[in-house]
Amino acid sequence: MAANRKTLVQQARSAPPLMRPRDLGRIFGLTPHTIYRHITKNTRVLPPPLPKRTAGEAHTWLRDDVIKWLEDPSVR
């Protein structure tokens, strides 16, 4: 599992600084639809997205937050 987690961290480091569901899905092997489903169900299998500023704004994550979430189990 540690090798797999390292691979996920390496993938996250190559992601854009502001990640969208498509970017997060590439790392976890999930479709954007599945990412949105997890968000709406408020599950803990994904890092928490940044707060929305407007109603039409898509869910986003900071790359550094995702990396921290992957590296440190206590954050989860």
KOLGU-4560 file (N, C-alpha, C; in nm, 3 decimals, padded with zeros to 5 digits):
<recs>
<n_xx: 00.082 n_yy: -00.120 n_zz: 00.000 ca_xx: 00.000 ca_yy: 00.000 ca_zz: 00.000 c_xx: 00.087 c_yy: 00.126 c_zz: 00.000 mol: A seq: 1 type: MET>
<n_xx: 00.199 n_yy: 00.123 n_zz: 00.071 ca_xx: 00.287 ca_yy: 00.240 ca_zz: 00.076 c_xx: 00.341 c_yy: 00.274 c_zz: -00.062 mol: A seq: 2 type: ALA>
<n_xx: 00.374 n_yy: 00.171 n_zz: -00.142 ca_xx: 00.423 ca_yy: 00.196 ca_zz: -00.277 c_xx: 00.313 c_yy: 00.259 c_zz: -00.362 mol: A seq: 3 type: ALA>
<n_xx: 00.190 n_yy: 00.212 n_zz: -00.344 ca_xx: 00.078 ca_yy: 00.269 ca_zz: -00.417 c_xx: 00.055 c_yy: 00.414 c_zz: -00.376 mol: A seq: 4 type: ASN>
<n_xx: 00.063 n_yy: 00.444 n_zz: -00.248 ca_xx: 00.045 ca_yy: 00.580 ca_zz: -00.200 c_xx: 00.154 c_yy: 00.671 c_zz: -00.257 mol: A seq: 5 type: ARG>
<n_xx: 00.276 n_yy: 00.621 n_zz: -00.264 ca_xx: 00.385 ca_yy: 00.701 ca_zz: -00.320 c_xx: 00.356 c_yy: 00.733 c_zz: -00.467 mol: A seq: 6 type: LYS>
<n_xx: 00.305 n_yy: 00.637 n_zz: -00.538 ca_xx: 00.270 ca_yy: 00.659 ca_zz: -00.677 c_xx: 00.163 c_yy: 00.767 c_zz: -00.688 mol: A seq: 7 type: THR>
<n_xx: 00.064 n_yy: 00.764 n_zz: -00.600 ca_xx: -00.041 ca_yy: 00.865 ca_zz: -00.602 c_xx: 00.017 c_yy: 01.003 c_zz: -00.573 mol: A seq: 8 type: LEU>
<n_xx: 00.109 n_yy: 01.010 n_zz: -00.478 ca_xx: 00.173 ca_yy: 01.139 ca_zz: -00.446 c_xx: 00.253 c_yy: 01.189 c_zz: -00.565 mol: A seq: 9 type: VAL>
<n_xx: 00.326 n_yy: 01.101 n_zz: -00.630 ca_xx: 00.402 ca_yy: 01.141 ca_zz: -00.748 c_xx: 00.309 c_yy: 01.194 c_zz: -00.856 mol: A seq: 10 type: GLN>
<n_xx: 00.196 n_yy: 01.127 n_zz: -00.876 ca_xx: 00.100 ca_yy: 01.173 ca_zz: -00.976 c_xx: 00.042 c_yy: 01.309 c_zz: -00.937 mol: A seq: 11 type: GLN>
<n_xx: 00.015 n_yy: 01.328 n_zz: -00.809 ca_xx: -00.039 ca_yy: 01.456 ca_zz: -00.762 c_xx: 00.062 c_yy: 01.568 c_zz: -00.784 mol: A seq: 12 type: ALA>
<n_xx: 00.189 n_yy: 01.539 n_zz: -00.765 ca_xx: 00.292 ca_yy: 01.643 ca_zz: -00.785 c_xx: 00.300 c_yy: 01.689 c_zz: -00.930 mol: A seq: 13 type: ARG>
<n_xx: 00.259 n_yy: 01.604 n_zz: -01.023 ca_xx: 00.263 ca_yy: 01.644 ca_zz: -01.164 c_xx: 00.131 c_yy: 01.705 c_zz: -01.210 mol: A seq: 14 type: SER>
<n_xx: 00.034 n_yy: 01.717 n_zz: -01.121 ca_xx: -00.097 ca_yy: 01.777 ca_zz: -01.154 c_xx: -00.086 c_yy: 01.929 c_zz: -01.155 mol: A seq: 15 type: ALA>
<n_xx: -00.184 n_yy: 01.996 n_zz: -01.216 ca_xx: -00.183 ca_yy: 02.143 ca_zz: -01.213 c_xx: -00.202 c_yy: 02.196 c_zz: -01.070 mol: A seq: 16 type: PRO>
<n_xx: -00.158 n_yy: 02.319 n_zz: -01.043 ca_xx: -00.169 ca_yy: 02.376 ca_zz: -00.908 c_xx: -00.313 c_yy: 02.383 c_zz: -00.857 mol: A seq: 17 type: PRO>
<n_xx: -00.407 n_yy: 02.408 n_zz: -00.944 ca_xx: -00.548 ca_yy: 02.412 ca_zz: -00.908 c_xx: -00.615 c_yy: 02.295 c_zz: -00.980 mol: A seq: 18 type: LEU>
<n_xx: -00.655 n_yy: 02.197 n_zz: -00.903 ca_xx: -00.706 ca_yy: 02.072 ca_zz: -00.960 c_xx: -00.858 c_yy: 02.072 c_zz: -00.966 mol: A seq: 19 type: MET>
<n_xx: -00.910 n_yy: 02.021 n_zz: -01.075 ca_xx: -01.054 ca_yy: 02.005 ca_zz: -01.095 c_xx: -01.088 c_yy: 01.856 c_zz: -01.083 mol: A seq: 20 type: ARG>
<n_xx: -01.216 n_yy: 01.819 n_zz: -01.084 ca_xx: -01.253 ca_yy: 01.677 ca_zz: -01.072 c_xx: -01.184 c_yy: 01.587 c_zz: -01.176 mol: A seq: 21 type: PRO>
<n_xx: -01.165 n_yy: 01.635 n_zz: -01.296 ca_xx: -01.098 ca_yy: 01.555 ca_zz: -01.399 c_xx: -00.954 c_yy: 01.524 c_zz: -01.357 mol: A seq: 22 type: ARG>
<n_xx: -00.884 n_yy: 01.624 n_zz: -01.303 ca_xx: -00.746 ca_yy: 01.604 ca_zz: -01.258 c_xx: -00.739 c_yy: 01.507 c_zz: -01.141 mol: A seq: 23 type: ASP>
<n_xx: -00.830 n_yy: 01.525 n_zz: -01.045 ca_xx: -00.832 ca_yy: 01.437 ca_zz: -00.929 c_xx: -00.868 c_yy: 01.294 c_zz: -00.970 mol: A seq: 24 type: LEU>
<n_xx: -00.959 n_yy: 01.283 n_zz: -01.065 ca_xx: -00.998 ca_yy: 01.151 ca_zz: -01.115 c_xx: -00.884 c_yy: 01.077 c_zz: -01.179 mol: A seq: 25 type: GLY>
<n_xx: -00.798 n_yy: 01.147 n_zz: -01.250 ca_xx: -00.680 ca_yy: 01.083 ca_zz: -01.311 c_xx: -00.590 c_yy: 01.020 c_zz: -01.206 mol: A seq: 26 type: ARG>
<n_xx: -00.574 n_yy: 01.086 n_zz: -01.095 ca_xx: -00.488 ca_yy: 01.036 ca_zz: -00.988 c_xx: -00.548 c_yy: 00.912 c_zz: -00.924 mol: A seq: 27 type: ILE>
<n_xx: -00.677 n_yy: 00.917 n_zz: -00.893 ca_xx: -00.743 ca_yy: 00.807 ca_zz: -00.821 c_xx: -00.803 c_yy: 00.702 c_zz: -00.914 mol: A seq: 28 type: PHE>
<n_xx: -00.798 n_yy: 00.724 n_zz: -01.044 ca_xx: -00.857 ca_yy: 00.628 ca_zz: -01.137 c_xx: -01.009 c_yy: 00.630 c_zz: -01.135 mol: A seq: 29 type: GLY>
<n_xx: -01.067 n_yy: 00.748 n_zz: -01.114 ca_xx: -01.211 ca_yy: 00.765 ca_zz: -01.109 c_xx: -01.257 c_yy: 00.861 c_zz: -01.218 mol: A seq: 30 type: LEU>
<n_xx: -01.382 n_yy: 00.847 n_zz: -01.260 ca_xx: -01.437 ca_yy: 00.941 ca_zz: -01.357 c_xx: -01.479 c_yy: 01.068 c_zz: -01.284 mol: A seq: 31 type: THR>
<n_xx: -01.488 n_yy: 01.181 n_zz: -01.355 ca_xx: -01.538 ca_yy: 01.302 ca_zz: -01.290 c_xx: -01.677 c_yy: 01.282 c_zz: -01.231 mol: A seq: 32 type: PRO>
<n_xx: -01.761 n_yy: 01.202 n_zz: -01.295 ca_xx: -01.895 ca_yy: 01.175 ca_zz: -01.243 c_xx: -01.886 c_yy: 01.109 c_zz: -01.105 mol: A seq: 33 type: HIS>
<n_xx: -01.795 n_yy: 01.015 n_zz: -01.090 ca_xx: -01.777 ca_yy: 00.948 ca_zz: -00.960 c_xx: -01.724 c_yy: 01.046 c_zz: -00.856 mol: A seq: 34 type: THR>
<n_xx: -01.635 n_yy: 01.134 n_zz: -00.896 ca_xx: -01.583 ca_yy: 01.237 ca_zz: -00.805 c_xx: -01.700 c_yy: 01.323 c_zz: -00.753 mol: A seq: 35 type: ILE>
<n_xx: -01.785 n_yy: 01.369 n_zz: -00.845 ca_xx: -01.900 ca_yy: 01.452 ca_zz: -00.803 c_xx: -01.995 c_yy: 01.374 c_zz: -00.713 mol: A seq: 36 type: TYR>
<n_xx: -02.013 n_yy: 01.245 n_zz: -00.741 ca_xx: -02.101 ca_yy: 01.164 ca_zz: -00.657 c_xx: -02.046 c_yy: 01.155 c_zz: -00.514 mol: A seq: 37 type: ARG>
<n_xx: -01.915 n_yy: 01.138 n_zz: -00.502 ca_xx: -01.854 ca_yy: 01.135 ca_zz: -00.368 c_xx: -01.869 c_yy: 01.271 c_zz: -00.297 mol: A seq: 38 type: HIS>
<n_xx: -01.858 n_yy: 01.379 n_zz: -00.373 ca_xx: -01.871 ca_yy: 01.513 ca_zz: -00.315 c_xx: -02.013 c_yy: 01.533 c_zz: -00.263 mol: A seq: 39 type: ILE>
<n_xx: -02.113 n_yy: 01.496 n_zz: -00.343 ca_xx: -02.251 ca_yy: 01.518 ca_zz: -00.302 c_xx: -02.290 c_yy: 01.430 c_zz: -00.184 mol: A seq: 40 type: THR>
<n_xx: -02.229 n_yy: 01.311 n_zz: -00.173 ca_xx: -02.258 ca_yy: 01.223 ca_zz: -00.059 c_xx: -02.173 c_yy: 01.259 c_zz: 00.062 mol: A seq: 41 type: LYS>
<n_xx: -02.080 n_yy: 01.354 n_zz: 00.044 ca_xx: -01.993 ca_yy: 01.400 ca_zz: 00.152 c_xx: -01.913 c_yy: 01.285 c_zz: 00.214 mol: A seq: 42 type: ASN>
<n_xx: -01.859 n_yy: 01.200 n_zz: 00.128 ca_xx: -01.778 ca_yy: 01.090 ca_zz: 00.178 c_xx: -01.636 c_yy: 01.138 c_zz: 00.207 mol: A seq: 43 type: THR>
<n_xx: -01.561 n_yy: 01.059 n_zz: 00.282 ca_xx: -01.424 ca_yy: 01.096 ca_zz: 00.319 c_xx: -01.320 c_yy: 01.025 c_zz: 00.233 mol: A seq: 44 type: ARG>
<n_xx: -01.361 n_yy: 00.972 n_zz: 00.118 ca_xx: -01.264 ca_yy: 00.901 ca_zz: 00.034 c_xx: -01.183 c_yy: 00.997 c_zz: -00.053 mol: A seq: 45 type: VAL>
<n_xx: -01.219 n_yy: 01.125 n_zz: -00.053 ca_xx: -01.147 ca_yy: 01.227 ca_zz: -00.129 c_xx: -01.109 c_yy: 01.340 c_zz: -00.035 mol: A seq: 46 type: LEU>
<n_xx: -01.004 n_yy: 01.414 n_zz: -00.070 ca_xx: -00.972 ca_yy: 01.532 ca_zz: 00.010 c_xx: -01.086 c_yy: 01.633 c_zz: 00.000 mol: A seq: 47 type: PRO>
<n_xx: -01.107 n_yy: 01.714 n_zz: 00.102 ca_xx: -01.215 ca_yy: 01.813 ca_zz: 00.093 c_xx: -01.184 c_yy: 01.919 c_zz: -00.012 mol: A seq: 48 type: PRO>
<n_xx: -01.282 n_yy: 01.952 n_zz: -00.097 ca_xx: -01.258 ca_yy: 02.057 ca_zz: -00.198 c_xx: -01.253 c_yy: 02.194 c_zz: -00.134 mol: A seq: 49 type: PRO>
<n_xx: -01.200 n_yy: 02.290 n_zz: -00.208 ca_xx: -01.201 ca_yy: 02.428 ca_zz: -00.161 c_xx: -01.345 c_yy: 02.476 c_zz: -00.154 mol: A seq: 50 type: LEU>
<n_xx: -01.375 n_yy: 02.571 n_zz: -00.066 ca_xx: -01.512 ca_yy: 02.623 ca_zz: -00.060 c_xx: -01.549 c_yy: 02.692 c_zz: -00.192 mol: A seq: 51 type: PRO>
<n_xx: -01.675 n_yy: 02.677 n_zz: -00.232 ca_xx: -01.723 ca_yy: 02.746 ca_zz: -00.352 c_xx: -01.744 c_yy: 02.893 c_zz: -00.319 mol: A seq: 52 type: LYS>
<n_xx: -01.706 n_yy: 02.977 n_zz: -00.412 ca_xx: -01.730 ca_yy: 03.120 ca_zz: -00.392 c_xx: -01.860 c_yy: 03.163 c_zz: -00.458 mol: A seq: 53 type: ARG>
<n_xx: -01.895 n_yy: 03.097 n_zz: -00.568 ca_xx: -02.019 ca_yy: 03.129 ca_zz: -00.638 c_xx: -02.093 c_yy: 02.999 c_zz: -00.667 mol: A seq: 54 type: THR>
<n_xx: -02.222 n_yy: 03.008 n_zz: -00.694 ca_xx: -02.303 ca_yy: 02.889 ca_zz: -00.719 c_xx: -02.257 c_yy: 02.811 c_zz: -00.842 mol: A seq: 55 type: ALA>
<n_xx: -02.208 n_yy: 02.878 n_zz: -00.944 ca_xx: -02.168 ca_yy: 02.811 ca_zz: -01.067 c_xx: -02.023 c_yy: 02.763 c_zz: -01.068 mol: A seq: 56 type: GLY>
<n_xx: -01.950 n_yy: 02.787 n_zz: -00.962 ca_xx: -01.808 ca_yy: 02.753 ca_zz: -00.959 c_xx: -01.790 c_yy: 02.602 c_zz: -00.939 mol: A seq: 57 type: GLU>
<n_xx: -01.704 n_yy: 02.543 n_zz: -01.019 ca_xx: -01.677 ca_yy: 02.399 ca_zz: -01.008 c_xx: -01.596 c_yy: 02.368 c_zz: -00.883 mol: A seq: 58 type: ALA>
<n_xx: -01.604 n_yy: 02.245 n_zz: -00.838 ca_xx: -01.524 ca_yy: 02.202 ca_zz: -00.724 c_xx: -01.377 c_yy: 02.201 c_zz: -00.764 mol: A seq: 59 type: HIS>
<n_xx: -01.293 n_yy: 02.252 n_zz: -00.676 ca_xx: -01.149 ca_yy: 02.257 ca_zz: -00.702 c_xx: -01.072 c_yy: 02.220 c_zz: -00.576 mol: A seq: 60 type: THR>
<n_xx: -00.948 n_yy: 02.178 n_zz: -00.598 ca_xx: -00.858 ca_yy: 02.144 ca_zz: -00.489 c_xx: -00.723 c_yy: 02.208 c_zz: -00.520 mol: A seq: 61 type: TRP>
<n_xx: -00.653 n_yy: 02.249 n_zz: -00.416 ca_xx: -00.515 ca_yy: 02.291 ca_zz: -00.434 c_xx: -00.427 c_yy: 02.166 c_zz: -00.439 mol: A seq: 62 type: LEU>
<n_xx: -00.336 n_yy: 02.162 n_zz: -00.532 ca_xx: -00.246 ca_yy: 02.047 ca_zz: -00.545 c_xx: -00.175 c_yy: 02.019 c_zz: -00.414 mol: A seq: 63 type: ARG>
<n_xx: -00.127 n_yy: 02.123 n_zz: -00.346 ca_xx: -00.055 ca_yy: 02.103 ca_zz: -00.221 c_xx: -00.144 c_yy: 02.040 c_zz: -00.113 mol: A seq: 64 type: ASP>
<n_xx: -00.273 n_yy: 02.076 n_zz: -00.111 ca_xx: -00.366 ca_yy: 02.016 ca_zz: -00.015 c_xx: -00.386 c_yy: 01.867 c_zz: -00.044 mol: A seq: 65 type: ASP>
<n_xx: -00.395 n_yy: 01.833 n_zz: -00.172 ca_xx: -00.413 ca_yy: 01.693 ca_zz: -00.211 c_xx: -00.289 c_yy: 01.612 c_zz: -00.172 mol: A seq: 66 type: VAL>
<n_xx: -00.171 n_yy: 01.667 n_zz: -00.197 ca_xx: -00.047 ca_yy: 01.598 ca_zz: -00.162 c_xx: -00.039 c_yy: 01.577 c_zz: -00.011 mol: A seq: 67 type: ILE>
<n_xx: -00.072 n_yy: 01.681 n_zz: 00.066 ca_xx: -00.071 ca_yy: 01.669 ca_zz: 00.212 c_xx: -00.170 c_yy: 01.561 c_zz: 00.257 mol: A seq: 68 type: LYS>
<n_xx: -00.288 n_yy: 01.558 n_zz: 00.197 ca_xx: -00.391 ca_yy: 01.461 ca_zz: 00.231 c_xx: -00.343 c_yy: 01.319 c_zz: 00.202 mol: A seq: 69 type: TRP>
<n_xx: -00.271 n_yy: 01.301 n_zz: 00.092 ca_xx: -00.218 ca_yy: 01.170 ca_zz: 00.056 c_xx: -00.104 c_yy: 01.125 c_zz: 00.147 mol: A seq: 70 type: LEU>
<n_xx: -00.019 n_yy: 01.219 n_zz: 00.184 ca_xx: 00.100 ca_yy: 01.184 ca_zz: 00.262 c_xx: 00.072 c_yy: 01.166 c_zz: 00.410 mol: A seq: 71 type: GLU>
<n_xx: -00.027 n_yy: 01.236 n_zz: 00.463 ca_xx: -00.048 ca_yy: 01.237 ca_zz: 00.608 c_xx: -00.185 c_yy: 01.178 c_zz: 00.644 mol: A seq: 72 type: ASP>
<n_xx: -00.189 n_yy: 01.052 n_zz: 00.689 ca_xx: -00.318 ca_yy: 00.989 ca_zz: 00.723 c_xx: -00.395 c_yy: 01.063 c_zz: 00.832 mol: A seq: 73 type: PRO>
<n_xx: -00.328 n_yy: 01.138 n_zz: 00.917 ca_xx: -00.398 ca_yy: 01.209 ca_zz: 01.024 c_xx: -00.487 c_yy: 01.322 c_zz: 00.970 mol: A seq: 74 type: SER>
<n_xx: -00.459 n_yy: 01.368 n_zz: 00.850 ca_xx: -00.540 ca_yy: 01.473 ca_zz: 00.787 c_xx: -00.675 c_yy: 01.416 c_zz: 00.745 mol: A seq: 75 type: VAL>
<n_xx: -00.677 n_yy: 01.288 n_zz: 00.714 ca_xx: -00.801 ca_yy: 01.224 ca_zz: 00.671 c_xx: -00.883 c_yy: 01.200 c_zz: 00.790 mol: A seq: 76 type: ARG>
</recs>
